Amino acid sequence: MRACCYTILVACVLVVASAGAATAQNNRFTQRSFVPSPSVRAFGDAGVALPGPDRPFFYNPAHLPRLSSHFTILGLQAAASQNLRDQIRFFNDRLQPAIEANFEMEAGALESLYRDASRRGRRPVRGTGAVVLPSFVYSTSGLGLGGGLFAKTSLNYRLGDAGLGVPEVYLLSRTDLMAVLSLGLSLEPLGLPGASVGGTVTRGRRFLSFEKKPLDAFAPDETALLLQGRTLQLDLGGLYTIPWWPFAGRLSVGGAAYDLLDSSYAYTYGGAPQIPFLDGFVAEAESVDAGTAAREEDRARRRFGLRPSYRVGVAYRLPALSGVDDVAVAADYQGYGDDRQHPLARLHLGARAEVTDGLMLRAGLSAGYPTGGLGVQFGAVHLDYAVHAFEEGRAPGQTETYVQTARFMLRIQ
């Protein structure tokens, strides 16, 4: 039996390893459509091997047979980097007047503007809003089924060096609409106790707008094209809880591979629908010629193509320890194949404990940065908060972005 289980685990690892491309959850490196969970972010962004109600759709569908049935009525989530307010104030007070003046300023004032913009731009800005529309998980007799509707709008902004002391602006706005269907199956009836597998199919629609050019190239009437794309994606996952574990608690290993279908977003320009946070920034349809639209479509397909990615991890869970309940520790590794980041920037560690009924504390390390947060439950009301970090550079400690995330959710179990 153990030899058979080892064979399954090796096969799962080989499947996810063959998918190497971009990291699974950092949207600086992947174009994957997903709604991150603050309970996972606070947990060091780990948990592919730790079953939980926030994980089957976007982390590991093999969790489904291990979960209790529940129905999510609504969820609202917002996230922002800690420097967002300062960046907004700087844009309104300094950048916007300079753009409106077409950068016709005194040399000293212009040099000061570029210097201050570059200094602030060393810490990239992130902002995200997400809505969880009705979703469900139904689990019975080793079979789990889940599905739901999700919407997410995100903004990424950072400044680089365009040369000659002029900052280069990178601005990316994405709105994703997702319909998700997941299926998980326990392999115990097949003689493999503790093992489960699962898959998720996501039908996504994306609205994308981006700019990357020197700051002084922005015009007073600057607008960007709004591109649309659709895709169908497949994720596969596996989970194995060792039944012959000789110590207290449960030890699990798991992995998932994302975006396995060769079905990238086919971006096209088709007008400018009303998308949150993009009013006034996207170009009107009648102002865009066919050649410009074709060039931007080609840029988006090359720059924002989908590539497979994966996670592998291990988790250890205890019912109680030293007076606290539901204690768990976990470690995840996010894999990709372009070697743009140091391996330590892909490592995620987490720990959690339920200190009292309805209050969960979480902490961890994500890409070398401390994370933390808590979860509170009052009946059907679930409140989660997380402080976590992204590594935007190639090595831990190079270019971090700290983000605070809060979520309100109504869930019936």
Secondary structure, 3 states (H helix, E strand, C coil): CHHHHHHHHHHHHHHHHCCCCCCCCCCCCCCCCCCCCHHHHHCCCCCCCCCCCCCCCCCCHHHHHHCCCEEEEEEEEEEEECCHHHHHHHHHHHHHHHHHCCCCCCHHHHHHHHHHHHHHHCCCEEEEEEEEEEEEEEEECCEEEEEEEEEEEEEEEEEEECCCCCEEEEEEEEEEEEEEEEEEEECHHHCCCCEEEEEEEEEEEEEEEEEEEEHHHCCCCCCECCEEEEEEEEEEEEEEECCCCCCCCEEEEEEEEECCCCCCCCCEECCCCCCCCCCCCECCHHHCCHHHHHHHHHHHHHHCCCCCEEEEEEEEEEEEECCEEEEEEEEEEEECCCCCCCHHHHEEEEEEEEEECCEEEEEEEECCEEEEEEEEEECCEEEEEEEEEEECCCCCCCCEEEEEEEEEEEEEC
